[in-house]
Amino acid sequence: MTKVSIVYFSGTGHTHLMAEAVAAGVNRVEGATAELVRITGDQIVEGRCQNQEALDKLSASDAIVFGSPTYMGGVAAQFKAFIDAASSVWFVQGWKDKIAGGFTHSGSYSGDKQGTLLYLATNAAQHSMIWIGNAEPNDGTVNRLGSYLGVMGQSAVDMSGAPAMLDTGDQKTSELYGERIAIAAQRWKKA
Ligand SMILES: Cc1cc2nc3c(=O)[nH]c(=O)nc-3n(C[C@H](O)[C@H](O)[C@H](O)COP(=O)(O)O)c2cc1C
């Protein structure tokens, strides 16, 4: 069984919905299974995320997909605290040659989300992982935001307290990306 872990932070639920959609895509691929690993702010002690269980789960996976909302043009502090904690894995290159991917969600159409994806890809490169981009052509619905480095989602910020909703195009793009990651992980394992 090819195992794909999706590690992410989500404050108000949109990135969580993207993570679920990526997982649904992974689970559509025969022989692949997805696990959601959610990072929360209360895991942070003195600025560093304390979640060894998450690190162990990721180390046991064939592929890791990283997800964070875009906060101030980059990853959320809660997610960065986790990434910094994963430097313990970097020291032993524990994620070397695993398949990697990433996604983000923002309030504005641009919102400088590219900065978030660039950071996620840079982190994967530091871990000597194999980055998989988004291969879906922009047809106005799927990949409507035209992002190929990873998947972008967007919804206007809603302060009403209503439950988070995902754009249907972003949902489908995330699912297709999950499929692509799972298939890439299977091919990479065979090689
Ligand atoms: C601290 C903070 C910073 C934010 N910075 C940006 C930003 O740079 N660009 C943007 O488009 N939206 C920004 N937003 C809006 C979030 O990206 C948006 O609400 C996103 O959907 C949150 O994802 P979540 O529901 O998974 O928490 C910011 C929100 C917060 C709370």
The ligand as an SDF file (V2000), in Angstrom:
LIG
                    3D

 31 33  0  0  0  0  0  0  0  0999 V2000
   -2.8990   36.4600    9.9820 C   0  0  0  0  0  0  0  0  0  0  0  0
   -3.5830   36.3520    8.6510 C   0  0  0  0  0  0  0  0  0  0  0  0
   -2.8920   36.7620    7.5200 C   0  0  0  0  0  0  0  0  0  0  0  0
   -3.4700   36.6470    6.2630 C   0  0  0  0  0  0  0  0  0  0  0  0
   -2.7610   37.0140    5.1700 N   0  0  0  0  0  0  0  0  0  0  0  0
   -3.3090   36.8770    3.9380 C   0  0  0  0  0  0  0  0  0  0  0  0
   -2.5510   37.1730    2.7650 C   0  0  0  0  0  0  0  0  0  0  0  0
   -1.3790   37.5190    2.8140 O   0  0  0  0  0  0  0  0  0  0  0  0
   -3.1860   37.0640    1.5720 N   0  0  0  0  0  0  0  0  0  0  0  0
   -4.5020   36.6860    1.4670 C   0  0  0  0  0  0  0  0  0  0  0  0
   -5.0320   36.6420    0.3720 O   0  0  0  0  0  0  0  0  0  0  0  0
   -5.2190   36.3260    2.5670 N   0  0  0  0  0  0  0  0  0  0  0  0
   -4.6460   36.4060    3.7800 C   0  0  0  0  0  0  0  0  0  0  0  0
   -5.3560   36.0320    4.8840 N   0  0  0  0  0  0  0  0  0  0  0  0
   -6.6580   35.3760    4.7020 C   0  0  0  0  0  0  0  0  0  0  0  0
   -6.5010   33.8500    4.7350 C   0  0  0  0  0  0  0  0  0  0  0  0
   -5.5140   33.4070    3.8150 O   0  0  0  0  0  0  0  0  0  0  0  0
   -7.8050   33.1730    4.3830 C   0  0  0  0  0  0  0  0  0  0  0  0
   -8.7850   33.5380    5.3210 O   0  0  0  0  0  0  0  0  0  0  0  0
   -7.6880   31.6660    4.3070 C   0  0  0  0  0  0  0  0  0  0  0  0
   -8.8590   31.1760    3.7270 O   0  0  0  0  0  0  0  0  0  0  0  0
   -7.5070   31.0270    5.6700 C   0  0  0  0  0  0  0  0  0  0  0  0
   -7.4470   29.6290    5.5110 O   0  0  0  0  0  0  0  0  0  0  0  0
   -8.0650   28.6650    6.6400 P   0  0  0  0  0  0  0  0  0  0  0  0
   -9.5680   28.8080    6.5660 O   0  0  0  0  0  0  0  0  0  0  0  0
   -7.6120   27.2970    6.2850 O   0  0  0  0  0  0  0  0  0  0  0  0
   -7.5270   29.1240    7.9500 O   0  0  0  0  0  0  0  0  0  0  0  0
   -4.7890   36.1380    6.1460 C   0  0  0  0  0  0  0  0  0  0  0  0
   -5.4860   35.7350    7.2940 C   0  0  0  0  0  0  0  0  0  0  0  0
   -4.8820   35.8320    8.5340 C   0  0  0  0  0  0  0  0  0  0  0  0
   -5.6420   35.3650    9.7510 C   0  0  0  0  0  0  0  0  0  0  0  0
  1  2  1  0
  2  3  1  0
  2 30  2  0
  3  4  2  0
  4  5  1  0
  4 28  1  0
  5  6  2  0
  6  7  1  0
  6 13  1  0
  7  8  2  0
  7  9  1  0
  9 10  1  0
 10 11  2  0
 10 12  1  0
 12 13  2  0
 13 14  1  0
 14 15  1  0
 14 28  1  0
 15 16  1  0
 16 17  1  0
 16 18  1  0
 18 19  1  0
 18 20  1  0
 20 21  1  0
 20 22  1  0
 22 23  1  0
 23 24  1  0
 24 25  2  0
 24 26  1  0
 24 27  1  0
 28 29  2  0
 29 30  1  0
 30 31  1  0
M  END
$$$$
